């Protein structure tokens, strides 16, 4: 299976890759003229043949367009910041599961040290999204928003709005999605300490519905994968 890479844009029948991606392709993977790779500009995908390899520049000739279709479901993930190994694993899997936008949340019970350090992690997180999008052969890379407070993020939610909850009154996610018809969803997942009563109230006023994944308490990254898989199955 050919590897996929992203380029800034296609220009008629050519494409150029520069910077770190070109260095990786040319110096690490030792790509040579004549080799074929899949390329995407975030909108369409093409089969490209390498024409020239330089230190930080690789030139391609576009051979043929590749039939590619993104999921019709447009999902935004509001993900509370947790320990970075778990958070970054969740970013990777959310990308593989087709999320269109990710908003890191500074929830009330997020660790303050993590929130402070998160300001310096955005470039690393974007790289994780890029590599996961390439690996899963997506046409586009998820958009990563700056860290936001839940109040602002909840207010911008669209479509089917779901907030995971451990409360006994929360209905099962499967039941919530059973009669839902939409092509847009917003999913909110809390920190390890859970949502506060105030955050639940704000989410409810913004139209979010509480949903449960069962009686067991799941780690954040497990909840991300489980919920997104259910959303894709029910709404995708």
VENQUI-V605184 format. One line per field, one symbol per residue. ss: DSSP state (2 for helix, 1 for strand, 0 for the rest). phi: phi as a letter, one per 20 degrees, with the letter a starting at -180 (. if undefined). psi: psi as a letter, one per 40 degrees, with the letter a starting at -180 (. if undefined). Layout:
ss->???
phi->???
psi->???
//
This chain:
ss->00011100011001111122222222220000000111110000111111111100111111111100000001111111000222222222222200001111100000022222220002222222222222200000001111110222222000011111000000112222200000011111100000002222222220001111000000022222222222222220
phi->.ffdcdcfadcldcbcdcmffffffeeeelfcgofdceccdnccccecdfdbccgcbcdcdeebfdfbcfgfeedddedffcgfffffffgfffffengebcdfdefgdffffffffffddffffffffffffffemfecegedeffcfggffffefcmfdccfbeffefefggffegdecadcbcddceffenfegffffffffenfdfcddofeeefgfffgfffffffffedf
psi->hiihiiidiihbfiihhiadddddddddefiihdihiiiieediiihihhdhhadfhhhihhdiihhhhiiehhhhhhhihahdddddddddddddeehdihhhhgideihddddddddeeddddddddddddddefidihihhiihiiddddddeiiahhhhiieidehihddddedfhhiehihhhhiideiiidddddddddeeihhiieaeihiidddddddddddddddd.
//
